[in-house]
């Protein structure tokens, strides 16, 4: 209350085998940022320091020169928290909303009591709710990262989260906070693996057909069903949006290349293969190539 408090960070003796010795004092890692958290139960402060492995900056340069594969991620206020362009449905937004409502209900009941005991219980409950939410978001971010690594992606695309409460129906302050925190978790975790996380414009990602490119509001039949009114392509609406999100970043990366021959290959990662801007589909396996795949585009995709 009287201004900023500065304190020294004292490094203990015998740091070998500890996180301090493994990361903080390791020349292969550099300090990025930190957050200070307070544990009310033990009246203790914990400093969470984020580090980045410096040697990966150079080692990933050659990998990035080979290809630019994009993973698209669509965030939702209900159903699955996140859906990727590879067909992964991550987290449970409905469960998070339910737990949030239960916390709010209990909090209101305690506030009516107005006692000191109730006030302390509310503080303890707030800490428990915050820890639970952070754990859920960390789990979701880890799954997104696994999808990117499993499919050899060098880029992860999210919708731009600016003014998300105005753009998404039903998106409250809670959702805006959760989406921003999830984005931040993915962003700092991917630094270690040389994966870049970027945001793209959300315009028409939910109305555009990821197969033929036809864009119309009637394509979105319901919250979770997408049926193209032109080519009759039908799939999960969130999955369709995630592919469109990936495509937007794909276009940006492709247009940013200076080579007249087209530069390094740019493609988005899908469930059964990869797809470039020309509509060329490459299956991950012979089985996928021989069978029918919901990812394989029609000829009308070219040019969109």
ChimeraX commands (.cxc) that place a marker at each C-alpha (Angstrom):
marker #1 position 0.00,0.00,0.00 radius 0.5
marker #1 position 3.00,2.30,0.57 radius 0.5
marker #1 position 4.59,1.55,-2.79 radius 0.5
marker #1 position 6.52,-1.22,-4.50 radius 0.5
marker #1 position 8.41,-3.63,-2.26 radius 0.5
marker #1 position 11.76,-4.90,-3.55 radius 0.5
marker #1 position 13.44,-7.91,-2.04 radius 0.5
marker #1 position 16.51,-10.00,-2.80 radius 0.5
marker #1 position 16.20,-13.52,-4.19 radius 0.5
marker #1 position 18.62,-15.58,-2.12 radius 0.5
marker #1 position 20.00,-18.67,-3.86 radius 0.5
marker #1 position 20.66,-21.47,-1.35 radius 0.5
marker #1 position 23.80,-23.60,-1.19 radius 0.5
marker #1 position 23.84,-27.03,-2.82 radius 0.5
marker #1 position 21.65,-26.31,-5.86 radius 0.5
marker #1 position 22.78,-29.38,-7.81 radius 0.5
marker #1 position 19.79,-31.50,-8.79 radius 0.5
marker #1 position 17.31,-28.75,-7.91 radius 0.5
marker #1 position 15.27,-26.60,-10.33 radius 0.5
marker #1 position 17.54,-23.67,-9.48 radius 0.5
marker #1 position 20.62,-25.55,-10.61 radius 0.5
marker #1 position 18.87,-27.18,-13.57 radius 0.5
marker #1 position 17.33,-24.01,-14.99 radius 0.5
marker #1 position 18.17,-20.74,-13.22 radius 0.5
marker #1 position 21.95,-21.27,-13.07 radius 0.5
marker #1 position 22.14,-23.19,-16.36 radius 0.5
marker #1 position 23.64,-21.19,-19.23 radius 0.5
marker #1 position 21.48,-23.14,-21.67 radius 0.5
marker #1 position 18.39,-21.43,-20.21 radius 0.5
marker #1 position 17.45,-17.77,-20.02 radius 0.5
marker #1 position 15.04,-16.06,-17.65 radius 0.5
marker #1 position 11.77,-14.95,-19.22 radius 0.5
marker #1 position 9.30,-13.76,-16.59 radius 0.5
marker #1 position 7.94,-14.64,-13.17 radius 0.5
marker #1 position 4.77,-14.54,-11.09 radius 0.5
marker #1 position 4.48,-14.29,-7.32 radius 0.5
marker #1 position 1.83,-16.42,-5.61 radius 0.5
marker #1 position 0.71,-16.37,-1.99 radius 0.5
marker #1 position -0.39,-19.45,-0.05 radius 0.5
marker #1 position -2.85,-18.28,2.61 radius 0.5
marker #1 position -2.74,-21.55,4.53 radius 0.5
marker #1 position 1.02,-21.42,5.18 radius 0.5
marker #1 position 1.38,-17.63,4.77 radius 0.5
marker #1 position 4.17,-18.26,2.27 radius 0.5
marker #1 position 5.11,-16.64,-1.02 radius 0.5
marker #1 position 6.21,-18.68,-4.04 radius 0.5
marker #1 position 8.10,-17.25,-7.00 radius 0.5
marker #1 position 7.30,-19.05,-10.26 radius 0.5
marker #1 position 10.10,-18.29,-12.72 radius 0.5
marker #1 position 9.69,-19.10,-16.40 radius 0.5
marker #1 position 12.78,-20.09,-18.35 radius 0.5
marker #1 position 13.50,-20.71,-22.03 radius 0.5
marker #1 position 16.10,-23.10,-23.42 radius 0.5
marker #1 position 18.42,-20.89,-25.47 radius 0.5
marker #1 position 20.03,-23.64,-27.56 radius 0.5
marker #1 position 16.71,-24.41,-29.23 radius 0.5
marker #1 position 16.73,-21.02,-30.96 radius 0.5
marker #1 position 19.45,-22.13,-33.36 radius 0.5
marker #1 position 18.59,-25.81,-33.55 radius 0.5
marker #1 position 15.07,-25.09,-34.77 radius 0.5
marker #1 position 16.13,-22.73,-37.55 radius 0.5
marker #1 position 16.91,-25.55,-39.95 radius 0.5
marker #1 position 13.68,-27.33,-39.05 radius 0.5
marker #1 position 11.63,-24.22,-39.79 radius 0.5
marker #1 position 13.30,-23.95,-43.19 radius 0.5
marker #1 position 11.95,-27.36,-44.21 radius 0.5
marker #1 position 8.26,-26.71,-43.74 radius 0.5
marker #1 position 5.66,-24.54,-42.05 radius 0.5
marker #1 position 2.90,-26.76,-40.74 radius 0.5
marker #1 position 0.08,-24.99,-38.89 radius 0.5
marker #1 position -2.20,-26.32,-36.16 radius 0.5
marker #1 position -5.48,-24.41,-35.84 radius 0.5
marker #1 position -7.20,-24.11,-32.44 radius 0.5
marker #1 position -10.82,-23.05,-31.91 radius 0.5
marker #1 position -11.88,-22.03,-28.36 radius 0.5
marker #1 position -15.45,-22.45,-27.10 radius 0.5
marker #1 position -17.67,-21.38,-24.20 radius 0.5
marker #1 position -19.51,-24.71,-24.25 radius 0.5
marker #1 position -18.84,-28.26,-25.40 radius 0.5
marker #1 position -15.12,-28.85,-25.77 radius 0.5
marker #1 position -12.91,-26.06,-24.47 radius 0.5
marker #1 position -10.59,-26.31,-27.49 radius 0.5
marker #1 position -10.83,-28.12,-30.83 radius 0.5
marker #1 position -7.80,-28.50,-33.10 radius 0.5
marker #1 position -7.53,-28.82,-36.86 radius 0.5
marker #1 position -6.20,-32.35,-36.29 radius 0.5
marker #1 position -9.57,-33.36,-34.83 radius 0.5
marker #1 position -8.63,-33.33,-31.13 radius 0.5
marker #1 position -11.45,-32.28,-28.77 radius 0.5
marker #1 position -9.72,-30.97,-25.65 radius 0.5
marker #1 position -11.15,-30.11,-22.25 radius 0.5
marker #1 position -14.75,-29.75,-21.15 radius 0.5
marker #1 position -16.09,-26.20,-21.16 radius 0.5
marker #1 position -19.46,-27.40,-19.85 radius 0.5
marker #1 position -17.82,-28.94,-16.78 radius 0.5
marker #1 position -15.80,-25.77,-16.19 radius 0.5
marker #1 position -18.97,-23.67,-16.40 radius 0.5
marker #1 position -20.75,-26.01,-13.99 radius 0.5
marker #1 position -17.93,-25.90,-11.45 radius 0.5
marker #1 position -17.77,-22.12,-11.79 radius 0.5
marker #1 position -21.50,-21.79,-11.08 radius 0.5
marker #1 position -21.19,-24.03,-8.02 radius 0.5
marker #1 position -18.38,-21.88,-6.65 radius 0.5
marker #1 position -20.44,-18.75,-7.26 radius 0.5
marker #1 position -23.49,-20.26,-5.55 radius 0.5
marker #1 position -21.49,-21.23,-2.47 radius 0.5
marker #1 position -19.72,-17.87,-2.41 radius 0.5
marker #1 position -23.02,-15.93,-2.43 radius 0.5
marker #1 position -24.37,-18.07,0.41 radius 0.5
marker #1 position -21.28,-17.35,2.53 radius 0.5
marker #1 position -21.37,-13.64,1.76 radius 0.5
marker #1 position -24.88,-13.43,3.19 radius 0.5
marker #1 position -23.60,-14.77,6.52 radius 0.5
marker #1 position -21.23,-11.80,6.82 radius 0.5
marker #1 position -19.08,-13.39,9.56 radius 0.5
marker #1 position -15.28,-13.40,9.73 radius 0.5
marker #1 position -15.32,-17.19,9.48 radius 0.5
marker #1 position -17.35,-16.96,6.28 radius 0.5
marker #1 position -14.92,-14.36,4.91 radius 0.5
marker #1 position -11.94,-16.63,5.57 radius 0.5
marker #1 position -13.79,-19.56,3.99 radius 0.5
marker #1 position -14.46,-17.48,0.88 radius 0.5
marker #1 position -10.75,-16.64,0.59 radius 0.5
marker #1 position -9.84,-20.31,0.92 radius 0.5
marker #1 position -12.45,-21.29,-1.66 radius 0.5
marker #1 position -11.19,-18.62,-4.08 radius 0.5
marker #1 position -7.68,-20.06,-3.83 radius 0.5
marker #1 position -9.00,-23.59,-4.38 radius 0.5
marker #1 position -11.05,-22.49,-7.40 radius 0.5
marker #1 position -8.05,-20.67,-8.90 radius 0.5
marker #1 position -5.77,-23.69,-8.47 radius 0.5
marker #1 position -8.37,-25.99,-10.02 radius 0.5
marker #1 position -8.82,-23.67,-13.02 radius 0.5
marker #1 position -5.07,-23.35,-13.55 radius 0.5
marker #1 position -4.71,-27.13,-13.46 radius 0.5
marker #1 position -7.46,-27.58,-16.06 radius 0.5
marker #1 position -5.92,-24.97,-18.35 radius 0.5
marker #1 position -2.45,-26.47,-17.95 radius 0.5
marker #1 position -3.83,-29.88,-18.95 radius 0.5
marker #1 position -5.51,-28.38,-22.02 radius 0.5
marker #1 position -2.37,-26.49,-23.04 radius 0.5
marker #1 position -0.29,-29.67,-22.71 radius 0.5
marker #1 position -2.70,-31.53,-24.99 radius 0.5
marker #1 position -2.56,-28.76,-27.59 radius 0.5
marker #1 position 1.22,-28.88,-27.46 radius 0.5
marker #1 position 1.17,-32.67,-27.85 radius 0.5
marker #1 position -1.02,-32.36,-30.94 radius 0.5
marker #1 position 1.39,-29.85,-32.46 radius 0.5
marker #1 position 4.44,-31.98,-31.75 radius 0.5
marker #1 position 2.82,-35.26,-32.86 radius 0.5
marker #1 position 1.93,-33.70,-36.23 radius 0.5
marker #1 position 5.22,-31.87,-36.74 radius 0.5
marker #1 position 3.68,-28.39,-36.51 radius 0.5
marker #1 position 5.87,-25.31,-36.33 radius 0.5
marker #1 position 2.99,-22.88,-35.84 radius 0.5
marker #1 position -0.18,-22.85,-33.70 radius 0.5
marker #1 position -2.98,-20.49,-34.68 radius 0.5
marker #1 position -5.59,-19.08,-32.28 radius 0.5
marker #1 position -8.34,-16.58,-32.93 radius 0.5
marker #1 position -7.53,-13.03,-31.86 radius 0.5
marker #1 position -8.81,-12.77,-28.28 radius 0.5
marker #1 position -9.29,-8.99,-28.32 radius 0.5
marker #1 position -12.85,-8.04,-27.33 radius 0.5
marker #1 position -13.82,-11.70,-27.20 radius 0.5
marker #1 position -16.72,-10.93,-24.84 radius 0.5
marker #1 position -18.32,-8.84,-27.58 radius 0.5
marker #1 position -17.73,-11.37,-30.34 radius 0.5
marker #1 position -18.72,-14.64,-28.66 radius 0.5
marker #1 position -22.29,-15.03,-27.43 radius 0.5
marker #1 position -22.25,-16.11,-23.80 radius 0.5
marker #1 position -18.57,-15.30,-23.30 radius 0.5
marker #1 position -18.33,-13.73,-19.86 radius 0.5
marker #1 position -15.33,-12.29,-18.07 radius 0.5
marker #1 position -14.57,-15.80,-16.80 radius 0.5
marker #1 position -14.28,-17.17,-20.34 radius 0.5
marker #1 position -12.16,-14.24,-21.52 radius 0.5
marker #1 position -9.77,-14.82,-18.61 radius 0.5
marker #1 position -9.63,-18.58,-19.25 radius 0.5
marker #1 position -8.97,-18.15,-22.98 radius 0.5
marker #1 position -6.21,-15.60,-22.43 radius 0.5
marker #1 position -4.57,-17.76,-19.78 radius 0.5
marker #1 position -4.76,-20.86,-22.00 radius 0.5
marker #1 position -3.14,-18.89,-24.84 radius 0.5
marker #1 position -0.38,-17.71,-22.50 radius 0.5
marker #1 position 0.29,-21.24,-21.24 radius 0.5
marker #1 position 0.57,-22.60,-24.78 radius 0.5
marker #1 position 2.75,-19.66,-25.84 radius 0.5
marker #1 position 5.41,-20.01,-23.16 radius 0.5
marker #1 position 5.46,-23.83,-23.27 radius 0.5
marker #1 position 6.02,-23.94,-27.03 radius 0.5
marker #1 position 9.11,-21.71,-26.82 radius 0.5
marker #1 position 11.13,-24.72,-25.67 radius 0.5
marker #1 position 10.31,-26.62,-28.87 radius 0.5
marker #1 position 10.69,-23.78,-31.35 radius 0.5
marker #1 position 6.95,-23.61,-32.09 radius 0.5
marker #1 position 5.45,-20.18,-32.75 radius 0.5
marker #1 position 1.98,-19.22,-31.47 radius 0.5
marker #1 position 0.07,-16.52,-33.33 radius 0.5
marker #1 position -3.41,-15.01,-33.46 radius 0.5
marker #1 position -5.55,-14.48,-36.55 radius 0.5
marker #1 position -8.73,-12.57,-37.28 radius 0.5
marker #1 position -11.86,-14.49,-36.20 radius 0.5
marker #1 position -13.95,-13.09,-39.07 radius 0.5
marker #1 position -16.09,-15.75,-40.78 radius 0.5
marker #1 position -14.17,-18.72,-39.33 radius 0.5
marker #1 position -17.45,-20.24,-38.14 radius 0.5
marker #1 position -19.37,-19.54,-41.37 radius 0.5
marker #1 position -16.83,-20.55,-44.02 radius 0.5
marker #1 position -16.79,-24.08,-45.40 radius 0.5
marker #1 position -13.31,-25.51,-44.92 radius 0.5
marker #1 position -13.83,-27.74,-47.96 radius 0.5
marker #1 position -15.12,-25.49,-50.76 radius 0.5
marker #1 position -14.73,-22.02,-49.23 radius 0.5
marker #1 position -18.40,-21.04,-49.48 radius 0.5
marker #1 position -19.20,-18.57,-46.70 radius 0.5
marker #1 position -22.71,-17.97,-45.42 radius 0.5
marker #1 position -24.43,-17.68,-42.03 radius 0.5
marker #1 position -26.83,-20.52,-42.87 radius 0.5
marker #1 position -23.91,-22.97,-43.03 radius 0.5
marker #1 position -23.92,-23.07,-39.23 radius 0.5
marker #1 position -26.92,-25.28,-38.52 radius 0.5
marker #1 position -26.48,-25.34,-34.75 radius 0.5
marker #1 position -23.85,-24.79,-32.08 radius 0.5
marker #1 position -21.97,-27.92,-33.05 radius 0.5
marker #1 position -23.19,-28.78,-36.57 radius 0.5
marker #1 position -21.88,-27.33,-39.82 radius 0.5
marker #1 position -23.45,-28.15,-43.19 radius 0.5
marker #1 position -22.26,-26.30,-46.29 radius 0.5
marker #1 position -25.22,-25.06,-48.34 radius 0.5
marker #1 position -23.15,-25.28,-51.53 radius 0.5
marker #1 position -21.16,-28.52,-51.45 radius 0.5
marker #1 position -23.10,-30.22,-48.60 radius 0.5
marker #1 position -19.89,-30.85,-46.66 radius 0.5
marker #1 position -20.95,-31.79,-43.12 radius 0.5
marker #1 position -18.82,-31.93,-39.97 radius 0.5
marker #1 position -18.51,-30.66,-36.42 radius 0.5
marker #1 position -18.79,-26.85,-36.45 radius 0.5
marker #1 position -15.88,-26.30,-34.06 radius 0.5
marker #1 position -13.64,-28.63,-36.07 radius 0.5
marker #1 position -14.57,-26.74,-39.22 radius 0.5
marker #1 position -13.69,-23.44,-37.54 radius 0.5
marker #1 position -10.30,-24.75,-36.36 radius 0.5
marker #1 position -9.38,-25.65,-39.95 radius 0.5
marker #1 position -10.33,-22.17,-41.12 radius 0.5
marker #1 position -8.23,-20.64,-38.34 radius 0.5
marker #1 position -5.24,-22.71,-39.46 radius 0.5
marker #1 position -5.81,-21.63,-43.07 radius 0.5
marker #1 position -5.76,-17.92,-42.14 radius 0.5
marker #1 position -2.33,-18.20,-40.58 radius 0.5
marker #1 position -1.26,-20.37,-43.50 radius 0.5
marker #1 position -2.13,-17.57,-45.93 radius 0.5
marker #1 position -0.22,-15.04,-43.83 radius 0.5
marker #1 position 2.89,-17.23,-43.71 radius 0.5
marker #1 position 2.71,-17.94,-47.45 radius 0.5
marker #1 position 2.27,-14.29,-48.40 radius 0.5
marker #1 position 5.20,-13.34,-46.19 radius 0.5
marker #1 position 7.66,-15.49,-48.13 radius 0.5
marker #1 position 9.99,-13.55,-50.40 radius 0.5
marker #1 position 11.00,-16.39,-52.70 radius 0.5
marker #1 position 9.51,-16.16,-56.18 radius 0.5
marker #1 position 9.37,-19.95,-56.33 radius 0.5
marker #1 position 7.01,-20.08,-53.37 radius 0.5
marker #1 position 9.53,-20.58,-50.56 radius 0.5
marker #1 position 9.25,-23.39,-48.02 radius 0.5
marker #1 position 6.11,-25.56,-48.09 radius 0.5
marker #1 position 3.18,-24.16,-46.04 radius 0.5
marker #1 position 0.47,-26.58,-44.94 radius 0.5
marker #1 position -2.09,-27.04,-42.20 radius 0.5
marker #1 position -2.29,-30.19,-40.08 radius 0.5
marker #1 position -5.57,-32.11,-40.30 radius 0.5
marker #1 position -6.86,-35.35,-38.82 radius 0.5
marker #1 position -5.62,-37.66,-41.54 radius 0.5
marker #1 position -3.01,-35.59,-43.39 radius 0.5
marker #1 position -1.87,-32.12,-44.42 radius 0.5
marker #1 position -3.43,-29.61,-46.81 radius 0.5
marker #1 position -1.80,-26.68,-48.58 radius 0.5
marker #1 position -3.37,-23.54,-50.05 radius 0.5
marker #1 position -3.53,-25.11,-53.52 radius 0.5
marker #1 position -5.78,-27.87,-52.22 radius 0.5
marker #1 position -3.11,-30.58,-52.36 radius 0.5
marker #1 position -3.86,-33.18,-49.70 radius 0.5
marker #1 position -1.15,-35.50,-48.35 radius 0.5
marker #1 position -2.26,-38.40,-46.17 radius 0.5
marker #1 position -0.26,-39.45,-43.13 radius 0.5
marker #1 position -0.55,-43.12,-44.14 radius 0.5
marker #1 position -1.38,-45.33,-47.12 radius 0.5
marker #1 position -4.60,-46.39,-45.39 radius 0.5
marker #1 position -5.80,-42.80,-45.23 radius 0.5
marker #1 position -4.80,-42.16,-48.83 radius 0.5
marker #1 position -6.72,-45.17,-50.13 radius 0.5
marker #1 position -9.84,-44.66,-48.00 radius 0.5
marker #1 position -12.30,-41.81,-47.87 radius 0.5
marker #1 position -11.29,-38.99,-45.54 radius 0.5
marker #1 position -13.37,-36.08,-44.34 radius 0.5
marker #1 position -10.23,-33.97,-44.70 radius 0.5
marker #1 position -9.72,-34.66,-48.40 radius 0.5
marker #1 position -10.91,-31.55,-50.28 radius 0.5
marker #1 position -12.99,-31.36,-53.40 radius 0.5
marker #1 position -11.62,-29.82,-56.59 radius 0.5
marker #1 position -13.56,-26.65,-55.87 radius 0.5
marker #1 position -11.21,-25.88,-52.96 radius 0.5
marker #1 position -8.53,-24.57,-55.31 radius 0.5
marker #1 position -8.69,-20.80,-55.54 radius 0.5
marker #1 position -10.31,-20.18,-52.16 radius 0.5
marker link #1:1,2 radius 0.2
marker link #1:2,3 radius 0.2
marker link #1:3,4 radius 0.2
marker link #1:4,5 radius 0.2
marker link #1:5,6 radius 0.2
marker link #1:6,7 radius 0.2
marker link #1:7,8 radius 0.2
marker link #1:8,9 radius 0.2
marker link #1:9,10 radius 0.2
marker link #1:10,11 radius 0.2
marker link #1:11,12 radius 0.2
marker link #1:12,13 radius 0.2
marker link #1:13,14 radius 0.2
marker link #1:14,15 radius 0.2
marker link #1:15,16 radius 0.2
marker link #1:16,17 radius 0.2
marker link #1:17,18 radius 0.2
marker link #1:18,19 radius 0.2
marker link #1:19,20 radius 0.2
marker link #1:20,21 radius 0.2
marker link #1:21,22 radius 0.2
marker link #1:22,23 radius 0.2
marker link #1:23,24 radius 0.2
marker link #1:24,25 radius 0.2
marker link #1:25,26 radius 0.2
marker link #1:26,27 radius 0.2
marker link #1:27,28 radius 0.2
marker link #1:28,29 radius 0.2
marker link #1:29,30 radius 0.2
marker link #1:30,31 radius 0.2
marker link #1:31,32 radius 0.2
marker link #1:32,33 radius 0.2
marker link #1:33,34 radius 0.2
marker link #1:34,35 radius 0.2
marker link #1:35,36 radius 0.2
marker link #1:36,37 radius 0.2
marker link #1:37,38 radius 0.2
marker link #1:38,39 radius 0.2
marker link #1:39,40 radius 0.2
marker link #1:40,41 radius 0.2
marker link #1:41,42 radius 0.2
marker link #1:42,43 radius 0.2
marker link #1:43,44 radius 0.2
marker link #1:44,45 radius 0.2
marker link #1:45,46 radius 0.2
marker link #1:46,47 radius 0.2
marker link #1:47,48 radius 0.2
marker link #1:48,49 radius 0.2
marker link #1:49,50 radius 0.2
marker link #1:50,51 radius 0.2
marker link #1:51,52 radius 0.2
marker link #1:52,53 radius 0.2
marker link #1:53,54 radius 0.2
marker link #1:54,55 radius 0.2
marker link #1:55,56 radius 0.2
marker link #1:56,57 radius 0.2
marker link #1:57,58 radius 0.2
marker link #1:58,59 radius 0.2
marker link #1:59,60 radius 0.2
marker link #1:60,61 radius 0.2
marker link #1:61,62 radius 0.2
marker link #1:62,63 radius 0.2
marker link #1:63,64 radius 0.2
marker link #1:64,65 radius 0.2
marker link #1:65,66 radius 0.2
marker link #1:66,67 radius 0.2
marker link #1:67,68 radius 0.2
marker link #1:68,69 radius 0.2
marker link #1:69,70 radius 0.2
marker link #1:70,71 radius 0.2
marker link #1:71,72 radius 0.2
marker link #1:72,73 radius 0.2
marker link #1:73,74 radius 0.2
marker link #1:74,75 radius 0.2
marker link #1:75,76 radius 0.2
marker link #1:76,77 radius 0.2
marker link #1:77,78 radius 0.2
marker link #1:78,79 radius 0.2
marker link #1:79,80 radius 0.2
marker link #1:80,81 radius 0.2
marker link #1:81,82 radius 0.2
marker link #1:82,83 radius 0.2
marker link #1:83,84 radius 0.2
marker link #1:84,85 radius 0.2
marker link #1:85,86 radius 0.2
marker link #1:86,87 radius 0.2
marker link #1:87,88 radius 0.2
marker link #1:88,89 radius 0.2
marker link #1:89,90 radius 0.2
marker link #1:90,91 radius 0.2
marker link #1:91,92 radius 0.2
marker link #1:92,93 radius 0.2
marker link #1:93,94 radius 0.2
marker link #1:94,95 radius 0.2
marker link #1:95,96 radius 0.2
marker link #1:96,97 radius 0.2
marker link #1:97,98 radius 0.2
marker link #1:98,99 radius 0.2
marker link #1:99,100 radius 0.2
marker link #1:100,101 radius 0.2
marker link #1:101,102 radius 0.2
marker link #1:102,103 radius 0.2
marker link #1:103,104 radius 0.2
marker link #1:104,105 radius 0.2
marker link #1:105,106 radius 0.2
marker link #1:106,107 radius 0.2
marker link #1:107,108 radius 0.2
marker link #1:108,109 radius 0.2
marker link #1:109,110 radius 0.2
marker link #1:110,111 radius 0.2
marker link #1:111,112 radius 0.2
marker link #1:112,113 radius 0.2
marker link #1:113,114 radius 0.2
marker link #1:114,115 radius 0.2
marker link #1:115,116 radius 0.2
marker link #1:116,117 radius 0.2
marker link #1:117,118 radius 0.2
marker link #1:118,119 radius 0.2
marker link #1:119,120 radius 0.2
marker link #1:120,121 radius 0.2
marker link #1:121,122 radius 0.2
marker link #1:122,123 radius 0.2
marker link #1:123,124 radius 0.2
marker link #1:124,125 radius 0.2
marker link #1:125,126 radius 0.2
marker link #1:126,127 radius 0.2
marker link #1:127,128 radius 0.2
marker link #1:128,129 radius 0.2
marker link #1:129,130 radius 0.2
marker link #1:130,131 radius 0.2
marker link #1:131,132 radius 0.2
marker link #1:132,133 radius 0.2
marker link #1:133,134 radius 0.2
marker link #1:134,135 radius 0.2
marker link #1:135,136 radius 0.2
marker link #1:136,137 radius 0.2
marker link #1:137,138 radius 0.2
marker link #1:138,139 radius 0.2
marker link #1:139,140 radius 0.2
marker link #1:140,141 radius 0.2
marker link #1:141,142 radius 0.2
marker link #1:142,143 radius 0.2
marker link #1:143,144 radius 0.2
marker link #1:144,145 radius 0.2
marker link #1:145,146 radius 0.2
marker link #1:146,147 radius 0.2
marker link #1:147,148 radius 0.2
marker link #1:148,149 radius 0.2
marker link #1:149,150 radius 0.2
marker link #1:150,151 radius 0.2
marker link #1:151,152 radius 0.2
marker link #1:152,153 radius 0.2
marker link #1:153,154 radius 0.2
marker link #1:154,155 radius 0.2
marker link #1:155,156 radius 0.2
marker link #1:156,157 radius 0.2
marker link #1:157,158 radius 0.2
marker link #1:158,159 radius 0.2
marker link #1:159,160 radius 0.2
marker link #1:160,161 radius 0.2
marker link #1:161,162 radius 0.2
marker link #1:162,163 radius 0.2
marker link #1:163,164 radius 0.2
marker link #1:164,165 radius 0.2
marker link #1:165,166 radius 0.2
marker link #1:166,167 radius 0.2
marker link #1:167,168 radius 0.2
marker link #1:168,169 radius 0.2
marker link #1:169,170 radius 0.2
marker link #1:170,171 radius 0.2
marker link #1:171,172 radius 0.2
marker link #1:172,173 radius 0.2
marker link #1:173,174 radius 0.2
marker link #1:174,175 radius 0.2
marker link #1:175,176 radius 0.2
marker link #1:176,177 radius 0.2
marker link #1:177,178 radius 0.2
marker link #1:178,179 radius 0.2
marker link #1:179,180 radius 0.2
marker link #1:180,181 radius 0.2
marker link #1:181,182 radius 0.2
marker link #1:182,183 radius 0.2
marker link #1:183,184 radius 0.2
marker link #1:184,185 radius 0.2
marker link #1:185,186 radius 0.2
marker link #1:186,187 radius 0.2
marker link #1:187,188 radius 0.2
marker link #1:188,189 radius 0.2
marker link #1:189,190 radius 0.2
marker link #1:190,191 radius 0.2
marker link #1:191,192 radius 0.2
marker link #1:192,193 radius 0.2
marker link #1:193,194 radius 0.2
marker link #1:194,195 radius 0.2
marker link #1:195,196 radius 0.2
marker link #1:196,197 radius 0.2
marker link #1:197,198 radius 0.2
marker link #1:198,199 radius 0.2
marker link #1:199,200 radius 0.2
marker link #1:200,201 radius 0.2
marker link #1:201,202 radius 0.2
marker link #1:202,203 radius 0.2
marker link #1:203,204 radius 0.2
marker link #1:204,205 radius 0.2
marker link #1:205,206 radius 0.2
marker link #1:206,207 radius 0.2
marker link #1:207,208 radius 0.2
marker link #1:208,209 radius 0.2
marker link #1:209,210 radius 0.2
marker link #1:210,211 radius 0.2
marker link #1:211,212 radius 0.2
marker link #1:212,213 radius 0.2
marker link #1:213,214 radius 0.2
marker link #1:214,215 radius 0.2
marker link #1:215,216 radius 0.2
marker link #1:216,217 radius 0.2
marker link #1:217,218 radius 0.2
marker link #1:218,219 radius 0.2
marker link #1:219,220 radius 0.2
marker link #1:220,221 radius 0.2
marker link #1:221,222 radius 0.2
marker link #1:222,223 radius 0.2
marker link #1:223,224 radius 0.2
marker link #1:224,225 radius 0.2
marker link #1:225,226 radius 0.2
marker link #1:226,227 radius 0.2
marker link #1:227,228 radius 0.2
marker link #1:228,229 radius 0.2
marker link #1:229,230 radius 0.2
marker link #1:230,231 radius 0.2
marker link #1:231,232 radius 0.2
marker link #1:232,233 radius 0.2
marker link #1:233,234 radius 0.2
marker link #1:234,235 radius 0.2
marker link #1:235,236 radius 0.2
marker link #1:236,237 radius 0.2
marker link #1:237,238 radius 0.2
marker link #1:238,239 radius 0.2
marker link #1:239,240 radius 0.2
marker link #1:240,241 radius 0.2
marker link #1:241,242 radius 0.2
marker link #1:242,243 radius 0.2
marker link #1:243,244 radius 0.2
marker link #1:244,245 radius 0.2
marker link #1:245,246 radius 0.2
marker link #1:246,247 radius 0.2
marker link #1:247,248 radius 0.2
marker link #1:248,249 radius 0.2
marker link #1:249,250 radius 0.2
marker link #1:250,251 radius 0.2
marker link #1:251,252 radius 0.2
marker link #1:252,253 radius 0.2
marker link #1:253,254 radius 0.2
marker link #1:254,255 radius 0.2
marker link #1:255,256 radius 0.2
marker link #1:256,257 radius 0.2
marker link #1:257,258 radius 0.2
marker link #1:258,259 radius 0.2
marker link #1:259,260 radius 0.2
marker link #1:260,261 radius 0.2
marker link #1:261,262 radius 0.2
marker link #1:262,263 radius 0.2
marker link #1:263,264 radius 0.2
marker link #1:264,265 radius 0.2
marker link #1:265,266 radius 0.2
marker link #1:266,267 radius 0.2
marker link #1:267,268 radius 0.2
marker link #1:268,269 radius 0.2
marker link #1:269,270 radius 0.2
marker link #1:270,271 radius 0.2
marker link #1:271,272 radius 0.2
marker link #1:272,273 radius 0.2
marker link #1:273,274 radius 0.2
marker link #1:274,275 radius 0.2
marker link #1:275,276 radius 0.2
marker link #1:276,277 radius 0.2
marker link #1:277,278 radius 0.2
marker link #1:278,279 radius 0.2
marker link #1:279,280 radius 0.2
marker link #1:280,281 radius 0.2
marker link #1:281,282 radius 0.2
marker link #1:282,283 radius 0.2
marker link #1:283,284 radius 0.2
marker link #1:284,285 radius 0.2
marker link #1:285,286 radius 0.2
marker link #1:286,287 radius 0.2
marker link #1:287,288 radius 0.2
marker link #1:288,289 radius 0.2
marker link #1:289,290 radius 0.2
marker link #1:290,291 radius 0.2
marker link #1:291,292 radius 0.2
marker link #1:292,293 radius 0.2
marker link #1:293,294 radius 0.2
marker link #1:294,295 radius 0.2
marker link #1:295,296 radius 0.2
marker link #1:296,297 radius 0.2
marker link #1:297,298 radius 0.2
marker link #1:298,299 radius 0.2
marker link #1:299,300 radius 0.2
marker link #1:300,301 radius 0.2
marker link #1:301,302 radius 0.2
marker link #1:302,303 radius 0.2
marker link #1:303,304 radius 0.2
view
